[in-house]
Amino acid sequence: MRLRPVLPWIVAYLLILLVWALIILRRPGPTLWKGRSLVAVNTVFVLISVATIVWRGRTMSDGQGGYYWCCLSTGLIVFDVVLIVVALVMREKWFLFGISHDDTVVALQRCFTQTRASSVRRGDAYAIQCGGVEMTVTIRPTIGRMMSVRFIGGVDSRKAVLVRNLFCKQFHNSFPTARFRA
């Protein structure tokens, strides 16, 4: 596997991640990063790389009646597969940047209060009853002022969805949003 054809793609991807990380880290308040946003970035990146190969590529004869694809790189295929696998693994992960564990718990408790959901502490998780189902929320410190947040259960419950949405609205989104002022 030759690395040279895929190296510009790797550099471009790492630059995208670097710019994204700088945007997140320079924000004045806490930022919620959802794994689904990485799924979106990786999907777009893979589609662009495949579209570029198709656009630049052409079939060529091998002289014996067969054809081969001239611009297909094994390294790029491996890189695209790695990006897809990473996106699938990270799609359900949430991370909070720039906030302490105690402040994260306070924000979560505020969501419980606003939705009138009573919570029960189970170890490092909070369990709430959402109709007939239970949802657990786990907040764990990772590195520095970064928290791992995980919501489990309550997928079909409106109250669970409301708690999740209220929690998300308290923080900046990981993607930059355009602001238009009149």
C-alpha positions as CSV (number, residue, x, y, z in Angstrom):
1,M,0.0,0.0,0.0
2,R,1.5,3.3,-1.1
3,L,1.0,6.2,1.3
4,R,1.9,9.0,-1.1
5,P,-1.5,9.3,-2.9
6,V,-3.4,9.3,0.4
7,L,-1.1,11.7,2.3
8,P,-2.8,14.9,1.0
9,W,-6.2,13.5,2.1
10,I,-4.8,12.7,5.5
11,V,-3.3,16.2,5.9
12,A,-6.6,17.8,4.7
13,Y,-8.6,15.8,7.2
14,L,-6.2,16.6,10.1
15,L,-6.4,20.3,9.2
16,I,-10.2,20.2,9.3
17,L,-10.1,18.6,12.7
18,L,-7.5,21.1,13.9
19,V,-9.7,24.1,12.8
20,W,-12.7,22.5,14.4
21,A,-10.8,21.9,17.7
22,L,-9.6,25.5,17.7
23,I,-13.1,26.8,17.2
24,I,-14.3,24.6,20.1
25,L,-11.5,25.5,22.5
26,R,-11.6,29.2,21.8
27,R,-15.2,29.6,22.8
28,P,-15.8,31.5,26.0
29,G,-18.4,29.0,27.4
30,P,-18.8,25.3,27.5
31,T,-19.3,23.4,24.2
32,L,-21.2,20.2,23.7
33,W,-19.7,17.9,21.0
34,K,-21.9,15.2,19.7
35,G,-20.5,12.2,17.9
36,R,-23.1,12.6,15.2
37,S,-21.3,15.8,14.1
38,L,-18.2,13.6,13.5
39,V,-20.4,11.3,11.5
40,A,-21.4,14.3,9.3
41,V,-17.8,15.5,8.8
42,N,-16.5,12.0,8.0
43,T,-19.4,11.2,5.7
44,V,-18.9,14.5,3.7
45,F,-15.1,13.9,3.6
46,V,-15.5,10.3,2.3
47,L,-18.1,11.5,-0.3
48,I,-15.7,14.2,-1.5
49,S,-12.8,11.9,-1.8
50,V,-14.9,9.3,-3.7
51,A,-16.3,12.0,-6.0
52,T,-12.8,13.3,-6.7
53,I,-11.6,9.8,-7.6
54,V,-14.6,9.3,-9.9
55,W,-14.3,12.8,-11.4
56,R,-10.5,12.4,-12.1
57,G,-10.5,8.7,-12.7
58,R,-11.1,7.0,-16.0
59,T,-10.8,3.4,-17.2
60,M,-7.9,2.4,-19.2
61,S,-7.2,-0.7,-21.2
62,D,-4.6,-3.2,-20.0
63,G,-4.0,-4.3,-23.6
64,Q,-5.6,-7.7,-23.1
65,G,-9.2,-6.8,-23.2
66,G,-9.4,-5.9,-19.5
67,Y,-9.8,-2.5,-17.9
68,Y,-8.5,-1.0,-14.7
69,W,-9.2,2.1,-12.7
70,C,-6.2,4.4,-12.9
71,C,-6.8,6.7,-10.0
72,L,-7.9,4.2,-7.3
73,S,-5.6,4.2,-4.3
74,T,-5.6,1.3,-1.8
75,G,-4.4,3.8,0.8
76,L,-7.4,6.1,0.2
77,I,-9.8,3.2,0.4
78,V,-8.3,2.1,3.7
79,F,-8.4,5.7,5.0
80,D,-12.1,6.1,4.0
81,V,-13.0,2.8,5.7
82,V,-11.2,3.9,8.9
83,L,-13.1,7.2,8.8
84,I,-16.4,5.4,8.4
85,V,-15.6,3.0,11.3
86,V,-14.5,5.8,13.6
87,A,-17.7,7.7,12.8
88,L,-19.8,4.6,13.6
89,V,-18.0,4.1,16.9
90,M,-18.3,7.7,18.0
91,R,-21.9,8.4,16.8
92,E,-23.4,8.0,20.3
93,K,-20.6,9.7,22.2
94,W,-21.1,13.2,23.7
95,F,-18.3,15.3,25.2
96,L,-18.5,18.6,27.0
97,F,-15.5,20.9,26.8
98,G,-14.7,23.8,29.1
99,I,-16.8,22.8,32.1
100,S,-16.3,21.1,35.4
101,H,-18.0,18.0,36.6
102,D,-20.0,19.9,39.3
103,D,-21.2,22.5,36.8
104,T,-22.3,19.8,34.4
105,V,-24.3,18.1,37.2
106,V,-25.9,21.5,38.0
107,A,-26.9,21.9,34.4
108,L,-28.4,18.4,34.4
109,Q,-30.3,19.0,37.6
110,R,-31.7,22.2,36.1
111,C,-33.1,20.1,33.2
112,F,-34.7,17.7,35.7
113,T,-36.3,20.6,37.6
114,Q,-37.7,22.2,34.4
115,T,-39.2,18.9,33.2
116,R,-40.4,17.9,36.7
117,A,-38.4,14.7,36.4
118,S,-37.3,13.1,39.7
119,S,-33.9,11.6,39.6
120,V,-32.3,8.8,41.6
121,R,-28.6,8.7,41.9
122,R,-27.1,5.2,41.1
123,G,-23.3,5.4,41.5
124,D,-22.1,7.9,39.0
125,A,-25.4,7.9,37.0
126,Y,-28.7,9.6,37.4
127,A,-31.9,7.6,36.6
128,I,-35.2,9.2,35.8
129,Q,-38.6,7.6,35.1
130,C,-40.0,8.8,31.8
131,G,-43.5,7.3,31.6
132,G,-43.0,3.6,31.6
133,V,-39.3,3.6,30.7
134,E,-36.2,4.6,32.5
135,M,-33.4,6.9,31.2
136,T,-30.0,7.0,32.8
137,V,-27.5,9.9,32.4
138,T,-23.9,9.3,33.2
139,I,-21.4,12.2,33.5
140,R,-17.7,11.3,33.8
141,P,-14.6,13.5,33.8
142,T,-12.1,12.5,31.1
143,I,-9.2,14.9,30.5
144,G,-8.9,18.3,32.1
145,R,-12.2,20.2,31.8
146,M,-13.8,17.7,29.4
147,M,-16.7,15.5,30.5
148,S,-18.2,12.5,28.8
149,V,-22.0,12.5,28.8
150,R,-24.1,9.5,28.0
151,F,-27.9,9.3,27.9
152,I,-29.2,5.7,27.8
153,G,-32.8,4.6,27.4
154,G,-36.0,6.6,27.0
155,V,-35.7,6.8,23.2
156,D,-39.5,6.7,22.7
157,S,-40.3,9.0,25.7
158,R,-41.2,12.6,25.1
159,K,-39.9,13.5,28.5
160,A,-36.6,11.9,27.9
161,V,-36.2,13.7,24.6
162,L,-37.2,17.0,26.3
163,V,-34.5,16.4,29.0
164,R,-31.9,15.7,26.3
165,N,-32.9,18.8,24.3
166,L,-32.9,21.1,27.4
167,F,-29.4,19.8,28.3
168,C,-28.1,20.4,24.8
169,K,-29.5,24.0,24.7
170,Q,-27.4,25.0,27.7
171,F,-24.2,24.7,25.7
172,H,-22.6,25.9,22.5
173,N,-22.8,23.6,19.5
174,S,-19.6,22.1,18.2
175,F,-20.3,23.4,14.7
176,P,-19.9,27.1,14.2
177,T,-23.2,28.8,13.4
178,A,-23.6,31.9,11.2
179,R,-25.1,34.9,13.0
180,F,-27.0,37.4,10.9
181,R,-27.9,40.7,12.5
182,A,-30.4,43.1,11.1
